[in-house]
Amino acid sequence: MARDIGSIRLSRWGRVVPAAGAVPWLVVDPAGVPVEPVRLFLLDFVARGNRTGSVRSYAYDLLRWWRWLRAVGVEWNEVTSGEVRDLVLWLAQADKPRRSPRTLSAATAGTVNLVTGKQYLDNGYKPRTVRHSNAVLRSFYEFWIELGDGPLINPVSLDRVGRRPHAHHNPLEVFGREGKIRYNPKVPKRRPREMPDERWRQLFAGLRSNRDRAILALGISTAGRASELLAVRGADLDWGDQLVRVIRKGTGAEQWLPASPDAFVWVRLYLADLGVPLEANERLWWTLRRRDHGDGLCRQPMSYEALRAVFRRVNVVLGTNWTMHDLRHTAALRMSRDERLSLKDVQAILGHAHLSTTADVYLVENEDQVVRRVRCHLADQDHRAQQPPPVAVGYAADDLTVLFGASSW
């Protein structure tokens, strides 16, 4: 029996909470009791070396899945591919829950900013979110099927076209991927946008403090991610060689990134504004305002939300929608066009595991430059059409003009 997807509403059942112990994040029911199937899966997920941020991300996807199962009235170990298909259809038309309604952003949600050319976030679920949800659910049910519990067949099915998977597999080689997830939506390929120099100067001039100038200057010179730069500590600054040490988001590996001299000047000015020496193990970035959390007024480590607030303030003034990730794209595109840097150099700085990732994303032609070259090509064609062909050897141009006319040869 087909479900009426549009009439389904997910309840606010359960929540994701931080926890002490081996599993840093848990899905709990309204009474605060951990959901045991999810807890055991996340325990195995942590044991396989996954990081805390990934555990939190998986927990939120599984919480949405539990809410979905309650809405459709199906137990977690009795699901079929129909429930997964209907969830994908529901996510395609549903609005994401918000802690508070939109105010200033209500008029711009889903529209394109005329200054930056970037689209504002809308209220729906993006294709990448749906694909991530499908990957989490497939991994969850693979775990339980391997233990002998759960459904007999993984409800997150794969598309297998043409032949039986691994029918001619060489036993000396590893097994490859069997196929793509059947209900994964297509992700539109978007080219990264480079922030023009004039826009960057406007953005930088609109910042209010040396702290904000320092972290943005590091971002556009190192191409570091926001989470990587926010985690920098005092010992991670090499003032002599002007290097910044970051912990890579995906692998957790340490890497020293070169930064511009201007960035280190702004960092020094920011540290002077703090008025206290920075210890080696202390976080580099702190809030400008002091707050009382029971120990008196003191600064707090700068969070990702505080960094977003920096961009919100300056975006309101400039009428833009820049983000910290735009600085990473800008730095990467600048490096990819520098003839002194190889693609391997750019890959190393960006921290990509595969060279193909760097090539697919950043080895793209700038649309403005392509249009300019095509215009020159068309102008050259018009110019050549207006010029008479060269006179063959042995003939005089004046004689040919008298004989055939100026426009005939």
Buried (B, 14 or more C-beta within 10 A) or exposed (E): EEBEBEEBEBEEEBBBEEBEEEBBBBBBEEEEEBBEBBBBBBBBBBEEEBBEEBBBBBBBBBBBBBBBBBBBEBEBEEBEBBBBBBBBBBBEEBEEEEEEEEEEEEEBEEEEBEEBEBBBEEEBBBBEBBBBBBBBBBBBBBBBBEEEEBBEEBBBBBEEEEEEEEEEEEEEEEEEEEEEBBBBBEEEEEEBBBBEEEBBEBBBEBBEEBBBBBBBBBBBBBBBBBBBBBBBBBEBBBEEEBBBBBBBBEEEEEBEBEBBEBBBBBBBBBBEEBEEEBEEEEBBBBBBEEEEEEEEEEBEEBEEEBBEEBBEBBBEEBEBBBBBEBBBBBBBBBBBBEEEBEBEBBBBBBBBEEEEEBBEBBEBEEEEEEEEEEEEEEEEEEEEEEEEEEBEEEEEEEEBBEEEEEEEB
